Structures are given as C-alpha cells and as structure tokens.
Amino acid sequence: MSDATNFSRCEFPFDAFLVLAGKLQETAEAMLAFCRSASAEKDSSKTEDDAELAEYGCKPGEYRQYHLPPYALTEEGELLDRYKAENIAAALDAIYNDLFATVFLMKGYDADTRITNFTLYQIGELLSRSLGMLSKTGSVLADYNLMHVKRIPTA
C-alpha cells in the first residue's frame, strides 16, 4: 500500500511544518504585493510626445508595449483558464488565495496532533498544484519583453 493511501499514524516535526507554512505565506504575500505594485512605478519626466498623448485624451501614467513569444501566450491562456481569471493580476490573486488557505490549514494543526500519511499527501498535493501555477506565472511574466514606453504627464 502506498504512503498516499496508508492511514497509519506517523510522527511529524511540527516546528518544520510551521516554518514551511510561514515561508509559504511570505512567498504568497510577496507575490501579491508584486502584482499590485507592478504598475505603480512613475517617472516625472515630460516630453513633447507625452504632451501630444495627453492632448488625445490619454490618462496620466505610463503606457507600455510588450512582445510575447507564442509559447508565453499559450501558457498565459492556460493560467487564465485554470483560475477563470481575466488577467494575470486576478490569477496571482487566486494563487495567493490557494496558498493562504493551505497555510491556514497547516497552521491549524497543533504539536499534539498526529497527522496521517494521507493528510500529508493531501497537503502536499495542494502545495504542489499552487506552486506549479506560481511557476507557470513566473515563466509567463519572465517572457514579457518590453518594447516601448510612453510616459504621460500627470498635470
């Protein structure tokens, strides 16, 4: 019988379990912060092009053009489909929620609780799925090739 289906009790180092839960939560929070601040960078330099864009009703901020290779578009589509998300930010938020829920579950066990091998297998599956999607998201974001930037004056 495999470890995944073995319901026997096992001893588990809860300190390591809680450390892992903390690291996963930090990773998820850093990922969410990155997602929310990705477009927050601003540059106060003004050019004639910026003034021209403002005349055409473009909102203040920064407009960027990226080139994405075909495989990145495929991976992005899979990611968005998996989380039924409209954009990468929504997918990252969903991944954060998955990791947060897993960490919450892990922190719910106290040192006196005996965990079955099946429970460990289930937690491992949850982590594996979330981390796989996080890896795919990182791959998609790494393949964004910045081609052009236009800054729009704020005033």
Secondary structure, DSSP 8 states (H G I E B T S, - for coil): --TTT---EE---HHHHHHHHHHHHHHHHHHHHHHHHTT--------HHHHHHHHTT--SEEEEEEE--HHHHHHHHHHHHHHT-SSHHHHHHHHHHHHHHHHHHHHT--TT--EEHHHHHHHHHHHHHHHHHHHHHHHHHHT-EEEEEEEE---
